């Protein structure tokens, strides 16, 4: 019986070491698998980052082109050409026509344009009120023949 006991001790030691070696190999295999999964995920993320960066560069170029086109369209010559093309008789305001307003919506005091605008409005109101009877007369003359035509 003693012989069997010795063998069993060796077998138990060998079985214990083989379990340790097996668990180390399984752990190594799991680490390798996780490493491969992480590497493939990193490659996939790098690919999407490259795509997004190229898209960003393309959009930045497009934005630069459009802002350049917009700035070019805002030059005085281009604005005048666009107004003429649409049949609008407009021009830039003279310095005395510009009124600077504060946050409350009131003009800043002491502006020459405000005084000229008030003076101009008084004269325009006076012209409109003096011409108004003539306009009514002209309307009544044009409306009289229309009634006769019916």
C-alpha positions as CSV (number, residue, x, y, z in Angstrom):
1,X,0.0,0.0,0.0
2,X,2.8,2.3,0.6
3,X,3.6,2.3,-3.1
4,X,0.1,3.4,-4.0
5,X,0.3,6.3,-1.6
6,X,3.4,7.6,-3.1
7,X,2.0,7.4,-6.5
8,X,-1.1,9.2,-5.4
9,X,0.9,12.0,-4.0
10,X,2.7,12.5,-7.2
11,X,-0.5,12.3,-9.1
12,X,-2.1,14.9,-7.0
13,X,0.9,17.2,-7.3
14,X,0.9,16.8,-11.1
15,X,-2.8,17.2,-11.2
16,X,-2.6,20.5,-9.2
17,X,0.2,21.8,-11.5
18,X,-1.7,20.9,-14.6
19,X,-4.7,22.7,-13.3
20,X,-2.6,25.8,-12.7
21,X,-1.0,25.5,-16.1
22,X,-4.4,25.0,-17.7
23,X,-5.8,28.1,-15.9
24,X,-2.8,30.2,-16.9
25,X,-3.3,29.1,-20.5
26,X,-7.1,29.9,-20.4
27,X,-6.3,33.3,-18.9
28,X,-3.7,33.9,-21.6
29,X,-6.2,32.9,-24.3
30,X,-8.9,35.2,-22.8
31,X,-6.4,38.1,-22.7
32,X,-5.4,37.5,-26.3
33,X,-9.1,37.4,-27.4
34,X,-9.8,40.7,-25.5
35,X,-6.8,42.2,-27.1
36,X,-7.9,41.2,-30.6
37,X,-11.4,42.6,-29.9
38,X,-10.0,45.9,-28.6
39,X,-7.7,46.2,-31.5
40,X,-10.5,45.6,-34.1
41,X,-12.7,48.1,-32.3
42,X,-9.8,50.7,-32.3
43,X,-9.3,50.1,-36.0
44,X,-13.0,50.6,-36.6
45,X,-13.0,53.9,-34.6
46,X,-9.9,55.1,-36.4
47,X,-11.6,54.5,-39.7
48,X,-14.7,56.5,-38.6
49,X,-12.6,59.2,-37.2
50,X,-10.7,59.5,-40.5
51,X,-14.0,59.7,-42.4
52,X,-15.3,62.4,-40.0
53,X,-12.1,64.4,-40.3
54,X,-12.3,64.3,-44.1
55,X,-15.9,65.3,-43.9
56,X,-15.0,68.2,-41.6
57,X,-12.2,69.4,-44.0
58,X,-14.7,69.2,-46.9
59,X,-17.3,71.2,-45.0
60,X,-14.7,73.8,-43.8
61,X,-13.6,74.2,-47.5
62,X,-17.2,74.6,-48.5
63,X,-17.9,77.1,-45.7
64,X,-14.8,79.1,-46.8
65,X,-16.0,79.1,-50.4
66,X,-19.5,80.2,-49.5
67,X,-18.3,83.0,-47.1
68,X,-16.0,84.2,-49.9
69,X,-19.0,84.2,-52.4
70,X,-21.2,86.0,-49.8
71,X,-18.5,88.7,-49.2
72,X,-18.1,89.1,-52.9
73,X,-21.8,89.6,-53.4
74,X,-21.9,92.3,-50.7
75,X,-19.5,94.6,-52.5
76,X,-21.1,97.9,-53.5
77,X,-20.7,97.2,-57.2
78,X,-22.4,93.8,-56.9
79,X,-25.2,95.2,-54.8
80,X,-25.9,98.0,-57.3
81,X,-25.9,95.5,-60.2
82,X,-28.3,93.2,-58.3
83,X,-30.6,96.2,-57.6
84,X,-30.6,97.2,-61.3
85,X,-31.2,93.6,-62.4
86,X,-34.3,93.5,-60.2
87,X,-35.4,97.0,-61.3
88,X,-35.1,98.6,-57.9
89,X,-34.0,102.3,-57.8
90,X,-32.1,102.3,-54.5
91,X,-28.8,103.7,-53.3
92,X,-26.8,103.7,-50.1
93,X,-27.9,106.2,-47.5
94,X,-26.1,109.5,-47.1
95,X,-24.4,110.1,-43.7
96,X,-27.1,112.5,-42.7
97,X,-29.8,109.8,-43.3
98,X,-28.3,107.3,-40.9
99,X,-29.8,107.3,-37.4
100,X,-28.1,105.4,-34.6
101,X,-30.5,103.8,-32.1
102,X,-29.9,102.7,-28.5
103,X,-31.2,99.5,-27.0
104,X,-34.5,101.1,-26.0
105,X,-35.3,101.9,-29.6
106,X,-34.7,105.6,-29.3
107,X,-32.2,107.5,-31.3
108,X,-29.1,108.8,-29.6
109,X,-29.4,112.5,-28.8
110,X,-27.5,115.2,-30.8
111,X,-27.5,113.5,-34.2
112,X,-27.6,115.7,-37.2
113,X,-29.7,113.1,-39.0
114,X,-32.4,113.2,-36.4
115,X,-32.8,116.9,-36.7
116,X,-32.9,116.8,-40.5
117,X,-35.4,113.9,-40.4
118,X,-37.7,115.9,-38.2
119,X,-37.4,118.9,-40.4
120,X,-37.9,116.8,-43.5
121,X,-41.0,115.1,-42.0
122,X,-42.6,118.4,-41.2
123,X,-42.1,119.6,-44.7
124,X,-43.4,116.3,-46.2
125,X,-46.5,116.4,-44.0
126,X,-47.1,120.0,-45.1
127,X,-46.8,119.0,-48.8
128,X,-49.1,116.0,-48.4
129,X,-51.8,118.0,-46.6
130,X,-51.7,120.8,-49.2
131,X,-51.9,118.3,-52.1
132,X,-54.6,116.1,-50.7
133,X,-57.6,118.1,-52.0
134,X,-56.1,117.9,-55.5
135,X,-55.7,114.2,-55.2
136,X,-59.3,113.8,-54.2
137,X,-60.4,116.0,-57.1
138,X,-58.4,113.9,-59.5
139,X,-60.0,110.8,-58.1
140,X,-63.5,112.1,-58.4
141,X,-62.9,113.1,-62.0
142,X,-61.6,109.7,-62.9
143,X,-64.5,108.0,-61.1
144,X,-67.2,110.1,-62.8
145,X,-66.5,108.8,-66.3
146,X,-66.4,105.3,-65.0
147,X,-69.9,105.6,-63.7
148,X,-71.0,107.0,-67.0
149,X,-69.5,104.1,-68.9
150,X,-71.7,101.6,-67.0
